Amino acid sequence: MAIVSHQVNGEWEDWEIQSQSNPNTIYLISLDHDEDTIRCDCPDFHYRKENLRFGGVKLNDNDNHCKHIREDLNGI
């Protein structure tokens, strides 16, 4: 997976990640430092997600992370 862009905006940090299976598809990973939560807009994450403030899961909740978050967290 390739990181297309990375932005920091106060409490938020966003990455755009290119899909491995479809290079024309870009997923957005958002990290909320205040809530200590992360989310991805891929279909797998939406299937796993918990209902926190913005639909994210705790950073340490590896069971509910999609592959994009798992691979991206290695670089955080």
PDB file of N, CA, C, O and CB in Angstrom:
ATOM      1  N   MET A   1       0.840  -1.171   0.000  1.00  0.00           N
ATOM      2  CA  MET A   1       0.000   0.000   0.000  1.00  0.00           C
ATOM      3  C   MET A   1       0.886   1.234   0.000  1.00  0.00           C
ATOM      4  O   MET A   1       1.906   1.291   0.687  1.00  0.00           O
ATOM      5  CB  MET A   1      -0.956  -0.002   1.209  1.00  0.00           C
ATOM      6  N   ALA A   2       0.486   2.190  -0.761  1.00  0.00           N
ATOM      7  CA  ALA A   2       1.262   3.425  -0.847  1.00  0.00           C
ATOM      8  C   ALA A   2       0.506   4.570  -0.188  1.00  0.00           C
ATOM      9  O   ALA A   2      -0.701   4.723  -0.372  1.00  0.00           O
ATOM     10  CB  ALA A   2       1.579   3.768  -2.314  1.00  0.00           C
ATOM     11  N   ILE A   3       1.235   5.370   0.581  1.00  0.00           N
ATOM     12  CA  ILE A   3       0.644   6.569   1.158  1.00  0.00           C
ATOM     13  C   ILE A   3       0.633   7.641   0.073  1.00  0.00           C
ATOM     14  O   ILE A   3       1.677   7.997  -0.473  1.00  0.00           O
ATOM     15  CB  ILE A   3       1.435   7.048   2.434  1.00  0.00           C
ATOM     16  N   VAL A   4      -0.546   8.146  -0.231  1.00  0.00           N
ATOM     17  CA  VAL A   4      -0.711   9.173  -1.258  1.00  0.00           C
ATOM     18  C   VAL A   4      -0.503  10.555  -0.648  1.00  0.00           C
ATOM     19  O   VAL A   4       0.138  11.412  -1.254  1.00  0.00           O
ATOM     20  CB  VAL A   4      -2.108   9.075  -1.913  1.00  0.00           C
ATOM     21  N   SER A   5      -1.052  10.776   0.568  1.00  0.00           N
ATOM     22  CA  SER A   5      -0.868  12.056   1.240  1.00  0.00           C
ATOM     23  C   SER A   5      -0.986  11.865   2.747  1.00  0.00           C
ATOM     24  O   SER A   5      -1.565  10.890   3.226  1.00  0.00           O
ATOM     25  CB  SER A   5      -1.900  13.095   0.740  1.00  0.00           C
ATOM     26  N   HIS A   6      -0.428  12.812   3.474  1.00  0.00           N
ATOM     27  CA  HIS A   6      -0.480  12.810   4.939  1.00  0.00           C
ATOM     28  C   HIS A   6      -0.656  14.252   5.379  1.00  0.00           C
ATOM     29  O   HIS A   6       0.101  15.131   4.968  1.00  0.00           O
ATOM     30  CB  HIS A   6       0.815  12.166   5.576  1.00  0.00           C
ATOM     31  N   GLN A   7      -1.676  14.496   6.234  1.00  0.00           N
ATOM     32  CA  GLN A   7      -1.947  15.851   6.717  1.00  0.00           C
ATOM     33  C   GLN A   7      -2.183  15.815   8.219  1.00  0.00           C
ATOM     34  O   GLN A   7      -2.791  14.883   8.744  1.00  0.00           O
ATOM     35  CB  GLN A   7      -3.168  16.469   5.987  1.00  0.00           C
ATOM     36  N   VAL A   8      -1.695  16.843   8.901  1.00  0.00           N
ATOM     37  CA  VAL A   8      -1.933  16.997  10.324  1.00  0.00           C
ATOM     38  C   VAL A   8      -2.722  18.284  10.503  1.00  0.00           C
ATOM     39  O   VAL A   8      -2.345  19.335   9.987  1.00  0.00           O
ATOM     40  CB  VAL A   8      -0.591  17.019  11.143  1.00  0.00           C
ATOM     41  N   ASN A   9      -3.837  18.187  11.250  1.00  0.00           N
ATOM     42  CA  ASN A   9      -4.681  19.347  11.478  1.00  0.00           C
ATOM     43  C   ASN A   9      -5.122  19.340  12.945  1.00  0.00           C
ATOM     44  O   ASN A   9      -6.189  18.826  13.279  1.00  0.00           O
ATOM     45  CB  ASN A   9      -5.915  19.348  10.514  1.00  0.00           C
ATOM     46  N   GLY A  10      -4.295  19.910  13.804  1.00  0.00           N
ATOM     47  CA  GLY A  10      -4.621  19.940  15.228  1.00  0.00           C
ATOM     48  C   GLY A  10      -4.661  18.552  15.807  1.00  0.00           C
ATOM     49  O   GLY A  10      -3.668  17.826  15.768  1.00  0.00           O
ATOM     50  N   GLU A  11      -5.832  18.169  16.358  1.00  0.00           N
ATOM     51  CA  GLU A  11      -5.979  16.864  16.984  1.00  0.00           C
ATOM     52  C   GLU A  11      -6.100  15.736  15.967  1.00  0.00           C
ATOM     53  O   GLU A  11      -5.995  14.567  16.337  1.00  0.00           O
ATOM     54  CB  GLU A  11      -7.182  16.864  17.884  1.00  0.00           C
ATOM     55  N   TRP A  12      -6.319  16.059  14.692  1.00  0.00           N
ATOM     56  CA  TRP A  12      -6.536  15.061  13.641  1.00  0.00           C
ATOM     57  C   TRP A  12      -5.284  14.850  12.808  1.00  0.00           C
ATOM     58  O   TRP A  12      -4.495  15.768  12.582  1.00  0.00           O
ATOM     59  CB  TRP A  12      -7.691  15.480  12.739  1.00  0.00           C
ATOM     60  N   GLU A  13      -5.128  13.620  12.361  1.00  0.00           N
ATOM     61  CA  GLU A  13      -4.074  13.277  11.414  1.00  0.00           C
ATOM     62  C   GLU A  13      -4.715  12.378  10.364  1.00  0.00           C
ATOM     63  O   GLU A  13      -5.377  11.400  10.710  1.00  0.00           O
ATOM     64  CB  GLU A  13      -2.843  12.570  12.123  1.00  0.00           C
ATOM     65  N   ASP A  14      -4.527  12.696   9.098  1.00  0.00           N
ATOM     66  CA  ASP A  14      -5.160  11.957   7.998  1.00  0.00           C
ATOM     67  C   ASP A  14      -4.120  11.432   7.024  1.00  0.00           C
ATOM     68  O   ASP A  14      -3.138  12.106   6.713  1.00  0.00           O
ATOM     69  CB  ASP A  14      -6.164  12.847   7.259  1.00  0.00           C
ATOM     70  N   TRP A  15      -4.355  10.206   6.545  1.00  0.00           N
ATOM     71  CA  TRP A  15      -3.549   9.607   5.495  1.00  0.00           C
ATOM     72  C   TRP A  15      -4.478   9.156   4.382  1.00  0.00           C
ATOM     73  O   TRP A  15      -5.550   8.610   4.644  1.00  0.00           O
ATOM     74  CB  TRP A  15      -2.701   8.420   6.035  1.00  0.00           C
ATOM     75  N   GLU A  16      -4.076   9.378   3.159  1.00  0.00           N
ATOM     76  CA  GLU A  16      -4.754   8.780   2.017  1.00  0.00           C
ATOM     77  C   GLU A  16      -3.876   7.621   1.558  1.00  0.00           C
ATOM     78  O   GLU A  16      -2.691   7.791   1.271  1.00  0.00           O
ATOM     79  CB  GLU A  16      -5.002   9.834   0.852  1.00  0.00           C
ATOM     80  N   ILE A  17      -4.489   6.435   1.495  1.00  0.00           N
ATOM     81  CA  ILE A  17      -3.777   5.200   1.197  1.00  0.00           C
ATOM     82  C   ILE A  17      -4.327   4.610  -0.098  1.00  0.00           C
ATOM     83  O   ILE A  17      -5.541   4.501  -0.271  1.00  0.00           O
ATOM     84  CB  ILE A  17      -3.903   4.184   2.368  1.00  0.00           C
ATOM     85  N   GLN A  18      -3.440   4.236  -0.995  1.00  0.00           N
ATOM     86  CA  GLN A  18      -3.857   3.623  -2.255  1.00  0.00           C
ATOM     87  C   GLN A  18      -4.134   2.135  -2.033  1.00  0.00           C
ATOM     88  O   GLN A  18      -3.342   1.438  -1.399  1.00  0.00           O
ATOM     89  CB  GLN A  18      -2.772   3.822  -3.354  1.00  0.00           C
ATOM     90  N   SER A  19      -5.245   1.662  -2.549  1.00  0.00           N
ATOM     91  CA  SER A  19      -5.620   0.258  -2.437  1.00  0.00           C
ATOM     92  C   SER A  19      -4.633  -0.614  -3.207  1.00  0.00           C
ATOM     93  O   SER A  19      -4.191  -0.250  -4.297  1.00  0.00           O
ATOM     94  CB  SER A  19      -7.055   0.035  -2.954  1.00  0.00           C
ATOM     95  N   GLN A  20      -4.289  -1.775  -2.630  1.00  0.00           N
ATOM     96  CA  GLN A  20      -3.420  -2.723  -3.324  1.00  0.00           C
ATOM     97  C   GLN A  20      -4.154  -3.402  -4.462  1.00  0.00           C
ATOM     98  O   GLN A  20      -3.590  -3.603  -5.538  1.00  0.00           O
ATOM     99  CB  GLN A  20      -2.884  -3.767  -2.354  1.00  0.00           C
ATOM    100  N   SER A  21      -5.402  -3.753  -4.234  1.00  0.00           N
ATOM    101  CA  SER A  21      -6.148  -4.503  -5.236  1.00  0.00           C
ATOM    102  C   SER A  21      -6.682  -3.640  -6.369  1.00  0.00           C
ATOM    103  O   SER A  21      -6.887  -4.128  -7.480  1.00  0.00           O
ATOM    104  CB  SER A  21      -7.283  -5.216  -4.584  1.00  0.00           C
ATOM    105  N   ASN A  22      -6.908  -2.352  -6.092  1.00  0.00           N
ATOM    106  CA  ASN A  22      -7.403  -1.441  -7.123  1.00  0.00           C
ATOM    107  C   ASN A  22      -6.682  -0.106  -6.982  1.00  0.00           C
ATOM    108  O   ASN A  22      -7.100   0.727  -6.178  1.00  0.00           O
ATOM    109  CB  ASN A  22      -8.950  -1.254  -7.018  1.00  0.00           C
ATOM    110  N   PRO A  23      -5.615   0.121  -7.739  1.00  0.00           N
ATOM    111  CA  PRO A  23      -4.815   1.344  -7.601  1.00  0.00           C
ATOM    112  C   PRO A  23      -5.597   2.639  -7.837  1.00  0.00           C
ATOM    113  O   PRO A  23      -5.123   3.718  -7.480  1.00  0.00           O
ATOM    114  CB  PRO A  23      -3.665   1.292  -8.557  1.00  0.00           C
ATOM    115  N   ASN A  24      -6.779   2.545  -8.430  1.00  0.00           N
ATOM    116  CA  ASN A  24      -7.601   3.739  -8.637  1.00  0.00           C
ATOM    117  C   ASN A  24      -8.427   4.096  -7.403  1.00  0.00           C
ATOM    118  O   ASN A  24      -9.103   5.125  -7.386  1.00  0.00           O
ATOM    119  CB  ASN A  24      -8.524   3.534  -9.826  1.00  0.00           C
ATOM    120  N   THR A  25      -8.376   3.255  -6.372  1.00  0.00           N
ATOM    121  CA  THR A  25      -9.136   3.478  -5.147  1.00  0.00           C
ATOM    122  C   THR A  25      -8.230   4.008  -4.052  1.00  0.00           C
ATOM    123  O   THR A  25      -7.164   3.452  -3.788  1.00  0.00           O
ATOM    124  CB  THR A  25      -9.822   2.186  -4.690  1.00  0.00           C
ATOM    125  N   ILE A  26      -8.662   5.084  -3.421  1.00  0.00           N
ATOM    126  CA  ILE A  26      -7.922   5.707  -2.326  1.00  0.00           C
ATOM    127  C   ILE A  26      -8.794   5.641  -1.075  1.00  0.00           C
ATOM    128  O   ILE A  26      -9.973   5.993  -1.112  1.00  0.00           O
ATOM    129  CB  ILE A  26      -7.527   7.193  -2.668  1.00  0.00           C
ATOM    130  N   TYR A  27      -8.203   5.185   0.037  1.00  0.00           N
ATOM    131  CA  TYR A  27      -8.908   5.142   1.324  1.00  0.00           C
ATOM    132  C   TYR A  27      -8.347   6.211   2.245  1.00  0.00           C
ATOM    133  O   TYR A  27      -7.161   6.537   2.188  1.00  0.00           O
ATOM    134  CB  TYR A  27      -8.786   3.740   1.983  1.00  0.00           C
ATOM    135  N   LEU A  28      -9.207   6.750   3.089  1.00  0.00           N
ATOM    136  CA  LEU A  28      -8.814   7.774   4.053  1.00  0.00           C
ATOM    137  C   LEU A  28      -8.756   7.161   5.446  1.00  0.00           C
ATOM    138  O   LEU A  28      -9.738   6.599   5.932  1.00  0.00           O
ATOM    139  CB  LEU A  28      -9.797   8.973   4.021  1.00  0.00           C
ATOM    140  N   ILE A  29      -7.597   7.276   6.080  1.00  0.00           N
ATOM    141  CA  ILE A  29      -7.419   6.867   7.473  1.00  0.00           C
ATOM    142  C   ILE A  29      -7.333   8.146   8.283  1.00  0.00           C
ATOM    143  O   ILE A  29      -6.557   9.043   7.952  1.00  0.00           O
ATOM    144  CB  ILE A  29      -6.133   5.956   7.673  1.00  0.00           C
ATOM    145  N   SER A  30      -8.134   8.238   9.356  1.00  0.00           N
ATOM    146  CA  SER A  30      -8.142   9.421  10.218  1.00  0.00           C
ATOM    147  C   SER A  30      -7.838   9.000  11.649  1.00  0.00           C
ATOM    148  O   SER A  30      -8.451   8.078  12.187  1.00  0.00           O
ATOM    149  CB  SER A  30      -9.509  10.161  10.142  1.00  0.00           C
ATOM    150  N   LEU A  31      -6.888   9.689  12.249  1.00  0.00           N
ATOM    151  CA  LEU A  31      -6.482   9.449  13.631  1.00  0.00           C
ATOM    152  C   LEU A  31      -6.877  10.655  14.466  1.00  0.00           C
ATOM    153  O   LEU A  31      -6.502  11.784  14.149  1.00  0.00           O
ATOM    154  CB  LEU A  31      -4.951   9.176  13.734  1.00  0.00           C
ATOM    155  N   ASP A  32      -7.629  10.421  15.530  1.00  0.00           N
ATOM    156  CA  ASP A  32      -8.036  11.481  16.455  1.00  0.00           C
ATOM    157  C   ASP A  32      -7.186  11.329  17.709  1.00  0.00           C
ATOM    158  O   ASP A  32      -7.411  10.425  18.513  1.00  0.00           O
ATOM    159  CB  ASP A  32      -9.582  11.409  16.790  1.00  0.00           C
ATOM    160  N   HIS A  33      -6.209  12.218  17.872  1.00  0.00           N
ATOM    161  CA  HIS A  33      -5.287  12.130  18.999  1.00  0.00           C
ATOM    162  C   HIS A  33      -5.993  12.381  20.335  1.00  0.00           C
ATOM    163  O   HIS A  33      -5.618  11.783  21.344  1.00  0.00           O
ATOM    164  CB  HIS A  33      -4.149  13.126  18.819  1.00  0.00           C
ATOM    165  N   ASP A  34      -6.999  13.246  20.362  1.00  0.00           N
ATOM    166  CA  ASP A  34      -7.721  13.524  21.610  1.00  0.00           C
ATOM    167  C   ASP A  34      -8.529  12.323  22.083  1.00  0.00           C
ATOM    168  O   ASP A  34      -8.571  12.032  23.278  1.00  0.00           O
ATOM    169  CB  ASP A  34      -8.646  14.721  21.427  1.00  0.00           C
ATOM    170  N   GLU A  35      -9.164  11.631  21.161  1.00  0.00           N
ATOM    171  CA  GLU A  35      -9.988  10.461  21.497  1.00  0.00           C
ATOM    172  C   GLU A  35      -9.168   9.171  21.524  1.00  0.00           C
ATOM    173  O   GLU A  35      -9.627   8.151  22.036  1.00  0.00           O
ATOM    174  CB  GLU A  35     -11.133  10.321  20.494  1.00  0.00           C
ATOM    175  N   ASP A  36      -7.946   9.220  20.968  1.00  0.00           N
ATOM    176  CA  ASP A  36      -7.090   8.037  20.845  1.00  0.00           C
ATOM    177  C   ASP A  36      -7.793   6.960  20.011  1.00  0.00           C
ATOM    178  O   ASP A  36      -7.765   5.773  20.336  1.00  0.00           O
ATOM    179  CB  ASP A  36      -6.720   7.481  22.247  1.00  0.00           C
ATOM    180  N   THR A  37      -8.434   7.426  18.909  1.00  0.00           N
ATOM    181  CA  THR A  37      -9.170   6.535  18.025  1.00  0.00           C
ATOM    182  C   THR A  37      -8.690   6.713  16.591  1.00  0.00           C
ATOM    183  O   THR A  37      -8.077   7.720  16.236  1.00  0.00           O
ATOM    184  CB  THR A  37     -10.685   6.795  18.125  1.00  0.00           C
ATOM    185  N   ILE A  38      -8.987   5.706  15.783  1.00  0.00           N
ATOM    186  CA  ILE A  38      -8.608   5.725  14.369  1.00  0.00           C
ATOM    187  C   ILE A  38      -9.733   5.099  13.562  1.00  0.00           C
ATOM    188  O   ILE A  38     -10.470   4.252  14.067  1.00  0.00           O
ATOM    189  CB  ILE A  38      -7.259   4.969  14.128  1.00  0.00           C
ATOM    190  N   ARG A  39      -9.866   5.518  12.305  1.00  0.00           N
ATOM    191  CA  ARG A  39     -10.886   4.958  11.418  1.00  0.00           C
ATOM    192  C   ARG A  39     -10.343   4.926   9.995  1.00  0.00           C
ATOM    193  O   ARG A  39      -9.405   5.648   9.659  1.00  0.00           O
ATOM    194  CB  ARG A  39     -12.206   5.784  11.486  1.00  0.00           C
ATOM    195  N   CYS A  40     -10.940   4.088   9.173  1.00  0.00           N
ATOM    196  CA  CYS A  40     -10.619   4.012   7.744  1.00  0.00           C
ATOM    197  C   CYS A  40     -11.950   3.963   7.011  1.00  0.00           C
ATOM    198  O   CYS A  40     -12.930   3.438   7.539  1.00  0.00           O
ATOM    199  CB  CYS A  40      -9.709   2.749   7.398  1.00  0.00           C
ATOM    200  N   ASP A  41     -11.993   4.502   5.806  1.00  0.00           N
ATOM    201  CA  ASP A  41     -13.263   4.484   5.083  1.00  0.00           C
ATOM    202  C   ASP A  41     -13.397   3.295   4.124  1.00  0.00           C
ATOM    203  O   ASP A  41     -14.241   3.307   3.228  1.00  0.00           O
ATOM    204  CB  ASP A  41     -13.421   5.771   4.312  1.00  0.00           C
ATOM    205  N   CYS A  42     -12.560   2.268   4.318  1.00  0.00           N
ATOM    206  CA  CYS A  42     -12.674   1.069   3.488  1.00  0.00           C
ATOM    207  C   CYS A  42     -13.858   0.208   3.943  1.00  0.00           C
ATOM    208  O   CYS A  42     -14.279   0.316   5.095  1.00  0.00           O
ATOM    209  CB  CYS A  42     -11.364   0.249   3.540  1.00  0.00           C
ATOM    210  N   PRO A  43     -14.401  -0.637   3.073  1.00  0.00           N
ATOM    211  CA  PRO A  43     -15.540  -1.484   3.439  1.00  0.00           C
ATOM    212  C   PRO A  43     -15.240  -2.437   4.605  1.00  0.00           C
ATOM    213  O   PRO A  43     -16.119  -2.693   5.427  1.00  0.00           O
ATOM    214  CB  PRO A  43     -15.977  -2.287   2.236  1.00  0.00           C
ATOM    215  N   ASP A  44     -14.018  -2.961   4.686  1.00  0.00           N
ATOM    216  CA  ASP A  44     -13.671  -3.881   5.763  1.00  0.00           C
ATOM    217  C   ASP A  44     -13.769  -3.195   7.120  1.00  0.00           C
ATOM    218  O   ASP A  44     -14.290  -3.777   8.072  1.00  0.00           O
ATOM    219  CB  ASP A  44     -12.263  -4.438   5.555  1.00  0.00           C
ATOM    220  N   PHE A  45     -13.272  -1.960   7.218  1.00  0.00           N
ATOM    221  CA  PHE A  45     -13.333  -1.253   8.489  1.00  0.00           C
ATOM    222  C   PHE A  45     -14.776  -0.946   8.865  1.00  0.00           C
ATOM    223  O   PHE A  45     -15.146  -1.080  10.032  1.00  0.00           O
ATOM    224  CB  PHE A  45     -12.516   0.039   8.423  1.00  0.00           C
ATOM    225  N   HIS A  46     -15.588  -0.543   7.915  1.00  0.00           N
ATOM    226  CA  HIS A  46     -16.993  -0.241   8.212  1.00  0.00           C
ATOM    227  C   HIS A  46     -17.703  -1.478   8.749  1.00  0.00           C
ATOM    228  O   HIS A  46     -18.619  -1.362   9.564  1.00  0.00           O
ATOM    229  CB  HIS A  46     -17.716   0.283   6.953  1.00  0.00           C
ATOM    230  N   TYR A  47     -17.293  -2.644   8.305  1.00  0.00           N
ATOM    231  CA  TYR A  47     -17.870  -3.884   8.809  1.00  0.00           C
ATOM    232  C   TYR A  47     -17.456  -4.121  10.268  1.00  0.00           C
ATOM    233  O   TYR A  47     -18.242  -4.657  11.050  1.00  0.00           O
ATOM    234  CB  TYR A  47     -17.438  -5.073   7.928  1.00  0.00           C
ATOM    235  N   ARG A  48     -16.219  -3.724  10.644  1.00  0.00           N
ATOM    236  CA  ARG A  48     -15.664  -3.993  11.970  1.00  0.00           C
ATOM    237  C   ARG A  48     -15.915  -2.889  12.996  1.00  0.00           C
ATOM    238  O   ARG A  48     -15.856  -3.153  14.197  1.00  0.00           O
ATOM    239  CB  ARG A  48     -14.199  -4.218  11.850  1.00  0.00           C
ATOM    240  N   LYS A  49     -16.190  -1.679  12.561  1.00  0.00           N
ATOM    241  CA  LYS A  49     -16.121  -0.498  13.429  1.00  0.00           C
ATOM    242  C   LYS A  49     -17.038  -0.539  14.651  1.00  0.00           C
ATOM    243  O   LYS A  49     -18.064  -1.220  14.674  1.00  0.00           O
ATOM    244  CB  LYS A  49     -16.447   0.709  12.631  1.00  0.00           C
ATOM    245  N   GLU A  50     -16.626   0.210  15.651  1.00  0.00           N
ATOM    246  CA  GLU A  50     -17.439   0.433  16.836  1.00  0.00           C
ATOM    247  C   GLU A  50     -18.038   1.825  16.712  1.00  0.00           C
ATOM    248  O   GLU A  50     -17.546   2.647  15.938  1.00  0.00           O
ATOM    249  CB  GLU A  50     -16.600   0.278  18.158  1.00  0.00           C
ATOM    250  N   ASN A  51     -19.089   2.095  17.463  1.00  0.00           N
ATOM    251  CA  ASN A  51     -19.755   3.390  17.383  1.00  0.00           C
ATOM    252  C   ASN A  51     -19.179   4.375  18.392  1.00  0.00           C
ATOM    253  O   ASN A  51     -19.818   4.685  19.398  1.00  0.00           O
ATOM    254  CB  ASN A  51     -21.253   3.229  17.608  1.00  0.00           C
ATOM    255  N   LEU A  52     -18.008   4.852  18.130  1.00  0.00           N
ATOM    256  CA  LEU A  52     -17.428   5.904  18.948  1.00  0.00           C
ATOM    257  C   LEU A  52     -17.805   7.242  18.331  1.00  0.00           C
ATOM    258  O   LEU A  52     -18.645   7.290  17.433  1.00  0.00           O
ATOM    259  CB  LEU A  52     -15.879   5.750  19.061  1.00  0.00           C
ATOM    260  N   ARG A  53     -17.207   8.316  18.792  1.00  0.00           N
ATOM    261  CA  ARG A  53     -17.595   9.664  18.383  1.00  0.00           C
ATOM    262  C   ARG A  53     -17.676   9.817  16.868  1.00  0.00           C
ATOM    263  O   ARG A  53     -18.637  10.403  16.369  1.00  0.00           O
ATOM    264  CB  ARG A  53     -16.618  10.670  18.940  1.00  0.00           C
ATOM    265  N   PHE A  54     -16.721   9.320  16.140  1.00  0.00           N
ATOM    266  CA  PHE A  54     -16.766   9.503  14.688  1.00  0.00           C
ATOM    267  C   PHE A  54     -16.681   8.163  13.967  1.00  0.00           C
ATOM    268  O   PHE A  54     -16.255   8.102  12.814  1.00  0.00           O
ATOM    269  CB  PHE A  54     -15.627  10.422  14.226  1.00  0.00           C
ATOM    270  N   GLY A  55     -17.083   7.095  14.641  1.00  0.00           N
ATOM    271  CA  GLY A  55     -17.090   5.784  14.001  1.00  0.00           C
ATOM    272  C   GLY A  55     -15.741   5.113  13.983  1.00  0.00           C
ATOM    273  O   GLY A  55     -15.491   4.248  13.144  1.00  0.00           O
ATOM    274  N   GLY A  56     -14.866   5.492  14.889  1.00  0.00           N
ATOM    275  CA  GLY A  56     -13.537   4.905  14.929  1.00  0.00           C
ATOM    276  C   GLY A  56     -13.410   3.876  16.033  1.00  0.00           C
ATOM    277  O   GLY A  56     -14.349   3.639  16.793  1.00  0.00           O
ATOM    278  N   VAL A  57     -12.248   3.273  16.110  1.00  0.00           N
ATOM    279  CA  VAL A  57     -11.923   2.318  17.163  1.00  0.00           C
ATOM    280  C   VAL A  57     -10.679   2.802  17.893  1.00  0.00           C
ATOM    281  O   VAL A  57      -9.895   3.583  17.354  1.00  0.00           O
ATOM    282  CB  VAL A  57     -11.708   0.888  16.583  1.00  0.00           C
ATOM    283  N   LYS A  58     -10.508   2.336  19.113  1.00  0.00           N
ATOM    284  CA  LYS A  58      -9.330   2.707  19.882  1.00  0.00           C
ATOM    285  C   LYS A  58      -8.066   2.220  19.173  1.00  0.00           C
ATOM    286  O   LYS A  58      -8.073   1.177  18.521  1.00  0.00           O
ATOM    287  CB  LYS A  58      -9.408   2.127  21.308  1.00  0.00           C
ATOM    288  N   LEU A  59      -6.993   2.982  19.309  1.00  0.00           N
ATOM    289  CA  LEU A  59      -5.730   2.617  18.677  1.00  0.00           C
ATOM    290  C   LEU A  59      -5.241   1.238  19.101  1.00  0.00           C
ATOM    291  O   LEU A  59      -4.622   0.532  18.305  1.00  0.00           O
ATOM    292  CB  LEU A  59      -4.679   3.647  19.001  1.00  0.00           C
ATOM    293  N   ASN A  60      -5.509   0.848  20.334  1.00  0.00           N
ATOM    294  CA  ASN A  60      -5.023  -0.442  20.807  1.00  0.00           C
ATOM    295  C   ASN A  60      -6.003  -1.592  20.538  1.00  0.00           C
ATOM    296  O   ASN A  60      -5.772  -2.713  20.991  1.00  0.00           O
ATOM    297  CB  ASN A  60      -4.737  -0.360  22.285  1.00  0.00           C
ATOM    298  N   ASP A  61      -7.080  -1.330  19.815  1.00  0.00           N
ATOM    299  CA  ASP A  61      -8.091  -2.347  19.486  1.00  0.00           C
ATOM    300  C   ASP A  61      -7.737  -3.029  18.164  1.00  0.00           C
ATOM    301  O   ASP A  61      -8.437  -2.863  17.165  1.00  0.00           O
ATOM    302  CB  ASP A  61      -9.509  -1.710  19.403  1.00  0.00           C
ATOM    303  N   ASN A  62      -6.657  -3.788  18.169  1.00  0.00           N
ATOM    304  CA  ASN A  62      -6.152  -4.395  16.934  1.00  0.00           C
ATOM    305  C   ASN A  62      -7.142  -5.341  16.264  1.00  0.00           C
ATOM    306  O   ASN A  62      -7.094  -5.517  15.047  1.00  0.00           O
ATOM    307  CB  ASN A  62      -4.886  -5.139  17.224  1.00  0.00           C
ATOM    308  N   ASP A  63      -8.036  -5.949  17.031  1.00  0.00           N
ATOM    309  CA  ASP A  63      -8.997  -6.881  16.450  1.00  0.00           C
ATOM    310  C   ASP A  63      -9.953  -6.204  15.482  1.00  0.00           C
ATOM    311  O   ASP A  63     -10.489  -6.854  14.584  1.00  0.00           O
ATOM    312  CB  ASP A  63      -9.781  -7.558  17.543  1.00  0.00           C
ATOM    313  N   ASN A  64     -10.174  -4.900  15.654  1.00  0.00           N
ATOM    314  CA  ASN A  64     -11.101  -4.182  14.789  1.00  0.00           C
ATOM    315  C   ASN A  64     -10.417  -3.258  13.793  1.00  0.00           C
ATOM    316  O   ASN A  64     -11.076  -2.431  13.163  1.00  0.00           O
ATOM    317  CB  ASN A  64     -12.047  -3.391  15.620  1.00  0.00           C
ATOM    318  N   HIS A  65      -9.104  -3.388  13.643  1.00  0.00           N
ATOM    319  CA  HIS A  65      -8.378  -2.604  12.641  1.00  0.00           C
ATOM    320  C   HIS A  65      -8.409  -3.334  11.301  1.00  0.00           C
ATOM    321  O   HIS A  65      -8.285  -4.558  11.249  1.00  0.00           O
ATOM    322  CB  HIS A  65      -6.909  -2.349  13.092  1.00  0.00           C
ATOM    323  N   CYS A  66      -8.573  -2.583  10.230  1.00  0.00           N
ATOM    324  CA  CYS A  66      -8.479  -3.159   8.894  1.00  0.00           C
ATOM    325  C   CYS A  66      -6.999  -3.258   8.507  1.00  0.00           C
ATOM    326  O   CYS A  66      -6.135  -2.776   9.239  1.00  0.00           O
ATOM    327  CB  CYS A  66      -9.279  -2.301   7.851  1.00  0.00           C
ATOM    328  N   LYS A  67      -6.709  -3.876   7.373  1.00  0.00           N
ATOM    329  CA  LYS A  67      -5.313  -4.042   6.958  1.00  0.00           C
ATOM    330  C   LYS A  67      -4.641  -2.705   6.659  1.00  0.00           C
ATOM    331  O   LYS A  67      -3.426  -2.582   6.814  1.00  0.00           O
ATOM    332  CB  LYS A  67      -5.236  -4.941   5.730  1.00  0.00           C
ATOM    333  N   HIS A  68      -5.403  -1.706   6.237  1.00  0.00           N
ATOM    334  CA  HIS A  68      -4.822  -0.392   5.943  1.00  0.00           C
ATOM    335  C   HIS A  68      -4.308   0.256   7.221  1.00  0.00           C
ATOM    336  O   HIS A  68      -3.217   0.827   7.239  1.00  0.00           O
ATOM    337  CB  HIS A  68      -5.858   0.525   5.259  1.00  0.00           C
ATOM    338  N   ILE A  69      -5.093   0.167   8.286  1.00  0.00           N
ATOM    339  CA  ILE A  69      -4.677   0.733   9.570  1.00  0.00           C
ATOM    340  C   ILE A  69      -3.502  -0.061  10.126  1.00  0.00           C
ATOM    341  O   ILE A  69      -2.530   0.527  10.602  1.00  0.00           O
ATOM    342  CB  ILE A  69      -5.854   0.740  10.579  1.00  0.00           C
ATOM    343  N   ARG A  70      -3.578  -1.381  10.074  1.00  0.00           N
ATOM    344  CA  ARG A  70      -2.493  -2.210  10.611  1.00  0.00           C
ATOM    345  C   ARG A  70      -1.162  -1.860   9.954  1.00  0.00           C
ATOM    346  O   ARG A  70      -0.152  -1.701  10.640  1.00  0.00           O
ATOM    347  CB  ARG A  70      -2.805  -3.702  10.408  1.00  0.00           C
ATOM    348  N   GLU A  71      -1.157  -1.741   8.639  1.00  0.00           N
ATOM    349  CA  GLU A  71       0.081  -1.425   7.940  1.00  0.00           C
ATOM    350  C   GLU A  71       0.503   0.004   8.163  1.00  0.00           C
ATOM    351  O   GLU A  71       1.697   0.287   8.263  1.00  0.00           O
ATOM    352  CB  GLU A  71      -0.068  -1.685   6.468  1.00  0.00           C
ATOM    353  N   ASP A  72      -0.458   0.923   8.243  1.00  0.00           N
ATOM    354  CA  ASP A  72      -0.135   2.325   8.433  1.00  0.00           C
ATOM    355  C   ASP A  72       0.378   2.587   9.840  1.00  0.00           C
ATOM    356  O   ASP A  72       1.259   3.427  10.023  1.00  0.00           O
ATOM    357  CB  ASP A  72      -1.349   3.187   8.151  1.00  0.00           C
ATOM    358  N   LEU A  73      -0.158   1.884  10.846  1.00  0.00           N
ATOM    359  CA  LEU A  73       0.278   2.097  12.231  1.00  0.00           C
ATOM    360  C   LEU A  73       1.741   1.742  12.425  1.00  0.00           C
ATOM    361  O   LEU A  73       2.377   2.246  13.351  1.00  0.00           O
ATOM    362  CB  LEU A  73      -0.578   1.279  13.184  1.00  0.00           C
ATOM    363  N   ASN A  74       2.286   0.889  11.579  1.00  0.00           N
ATOM    364  CA  ASN A  74       3.710   0.561  11.680  1.00  0.00           C
ATOM    365  C   ASN A  74       4.576   1.788  11.448  1.00  0.00           C
ATOM    366  O   ASN A  74       5.699   1.866  11.947  1.00  0.00           O
ATOM    367  CB  ASN A  74       4.078  -0.532  10.680  1.00  0.00           C
ATOM    368  N   GLY A  75       4.047   2.758  10.680  1.00  0.00           N
ATOM    369  CA  GLY A  75       4.809   3.957  10.370  1.00  0.00           C
ATOM    370  C   GLY A  75       4.511   5.141  11.264  1.00  0.00           C
ATOM    371  O   GLY A  75       5.140   6.192  11.135  1.00  0.00           O
ATOM    372  N   ILE A  76       3.539   4.980  12.188  1.00  0.00           N
ATOM    373  CA  ILE A  76       3.167   6.101  13.067  1.00  0.00           C
ATOM    374  C   ILE A  76       4.144   6.186  14.211  1.00  0.00           C
ATOM    375  O   ILE A  76       4.015   7.059  15.069  1.00  0.00           O
ATOM    376  CB  ILE A  76       1.724   5.944  13.605  1.00  0.00           C
TER     377      ILE A  76
END
